[in-house]
Amino acid sequence: MNIKLIYGSDTNNTEYVIDTYVMSILEQMGEVDLKTVSEVTEKDWHDADLYILSIPTWYDGELQSDWEMYFETFKEIDFTNKTIAVFGLGDQWGYDEWFCDGVGILAKVIETNNGTVIGKWTKDDSYEFDTNPKVLIDENTFWGLPLDEDNQSDLTQERVTNWLQQVKSDYEIIHGK
Ligand SMILES: Cc1cc2nc3c(=O)[nH]c(=O)nc-3n(C[C@H](O)[C@H](O)[C@H](O)COP(=O)(O)O)c2cc1C
């Protein structure tokens, strides 16, 4: 399987999580092409089986700066026949109202433009916010995986491992092994 992981990171937390936890697991699933969103061209949307997008949320619910610059282009992409999972970083204590909003914002565009979002994730008791940020589809379900390196970095490895297992199984249900 060809996997493309596209990310943006302002203060390198996202990059750290990718390098430390995500890449080694993805490399067991297939060939991985890792790109920052500022490097992405039109062609990148045509040469992978599975896309994983990663975005931290900044400034009260804003997209990370490179994602922000790419967003107008992103909104014009036809995601028909594309299978995409999204994870993001945020701070649920400092910015609970907007915790990982970016994940929900990207995922909604993908579904609006006919793509398939996989890796939707159940909100368990380990999350400690009681507001209604855009990362939530409903009370108990996230659009993707929210991570919190600011307050819960000790949970990141386990969350990433479990979520990528789910992404793999969702992918196999749609496309076969
Ligand atoms: C000024 C500022 C604003 C932020 N705004 C939000 C926010 O609205 N929602 C959120 O979940 N996290 C917010 N955060 C937390 C970042 O998303 C978090 O630190 C993340 O790990 C940064 O990832 P990066 O280093 O890859 O850019 C904010 C952090 C700062 C310093």
Ligand as a Chemical Component Dictionary entry (heavy atoms), coordinates in Angstrom:
data_LIG
# 
_chem_comp.id                   LIG 
_chem_comp.type                 NON-POLYMER 
_chem_comp.pdbx_formal_charge   0 
_chem_comp.three_letter_code    LIG 
# 
loop_
_chem_comp_atom.comp_id 
_chem_comp_atom.atom_id 
_chem_comp_atom.alt_atom_id 
_chem_comp_atom.type_symbol 
_chem_comp_atom.charge 
_chem_comp_atom.model_Cartn_x 
_chem_comp_atom.model_Cartn_y 
_chem_comp_atom.model_Cartn_z 
_chem_comp_atom.pdbx_ordinal 
LIG C1  C1  C 0 -0.996 30.939 21.014 1  
LIG C2  C2  C 0 -1.471 29.505 20.943 2  
LIG C3  C3  C 0 -2.751 29.242 20.506 3  
LIG C4  C4  C 0 -3.231 27.916 20.465 4  
LIG N1  N1  N 0 -4.524 27.675 20.082 5  
LIG C5  C5  C 0 -5.018 26.412 20.167 6  
LIG C6  C6  C 0 -6.377 26.123 19.854 7  
LIG O1  O1  O 0 -7.173 26.987 19.492 8  
LIG N2  N2  N 0 -6.814 24.830 19.979 9  
LIG C7  C7  C 0 -5.980 23.816 20.378 10 
LIG O2  O2  O 0 -6.426 22.669 20.478 11 
LIG N3  N3  N 0 -4.681 24.068 20.670 12 
LIG C8  C8  C 0 -4.175 25.312 20.568 13 
LIG N4  N4  N 0 -2.858 25.555 20.871 14 
LIG C9  C9  C 0 -1.981 24.422 21.254 15 
LIG C10 C10 C 0 -1.184 23.851 20.066 16 
LIG O3  O3  O 0 -2.029 23.287 19.099 17 
LIG C11 C11 C 0 -0.258 22.749 20.592 18 
LIG O4  O4  O 0 0.743  23.329 21.388 19 
LIG C12 C12 C 0 0.351  21.885 19.501 20 
LIG O5  O5  O 0 1.048  20.819 20.105 21 
LIG C13 C13 C 0 1.278  22.646 18.577 22 
LIG O6  O6  O 0 1.698  21.799 17.543 23 
LIG P1  P1  P 0 2.912  22.166 16.558 24 
LIG O7  O7  O 0 4.125  22.363 17.450 25 
LIG O8  O8  O 0 3.074  20.999 15.673 26 
LIG O9  O9  O 0 2.566  23.417 15.828 27 
LIG C14 C14 C 0 -2.374 26.857 20.892 28 
LIG C15 C15 C 0 -1.082 27.150 21.320 29 
LIG C16 C16 C 0 -0.630 28.449 21.365 30 
LIG C17 C17 C 0 0.766  28.715 21.870 31 
# 
loop_
_chem_comp_bond.comp_id 
_chem_comp_bond.atom_id_1 
_chem_comp_bond.atom_id_2 
_chem_comp_bond.value_order 
_chem_comp_bond.pdbx_ordinal 
LIG C1  C2  SING 1  
LIG C2  C3  SING 2  
LIG C2  C16 DOUB 3  
LIG C3  C4  DOUB 4  
LIG C4  N1  SING 5  
LIG C4  C14 SING 6  
LIG N1  C5  DOUB 7  
LIG C5  C6  SING 8  
LIG C5  C8  SING 9  
LIG C6  O1  DOUB 10 
LIG C6  N2  SING 11 
LIG N2  C7  SING 12 
LIG C7  O2  DOUB 13 
LIG C7  N3  SING 14 
LIG N3  C8  DOUB 15 
LIG C8  N4  SING 16 
LIG N4  C9  SING 17 
LIG N4  C14 SING 18 
LIG C9  C10 SING 19 
LIG C10 O3  SING 20 
LIG C10 C11 SING 21 
LIG C11 O4  SING 22 
LIG C11 C12 SING 23 
LIG C12 O5  SING 24 
LIG C12 C13 SING 25 
LIG C13 O6  SING 26 
LIG O6  P1  SING 27 
LIG P1  O7  DOUB 28 
LIG P1  O8  SING 29 
LIG P1  O9  SING 30 
LIG C14 C15 DOUB 31 
LIG C15 C16 SING 32 
LIG C16 C17 SING 33 
# 
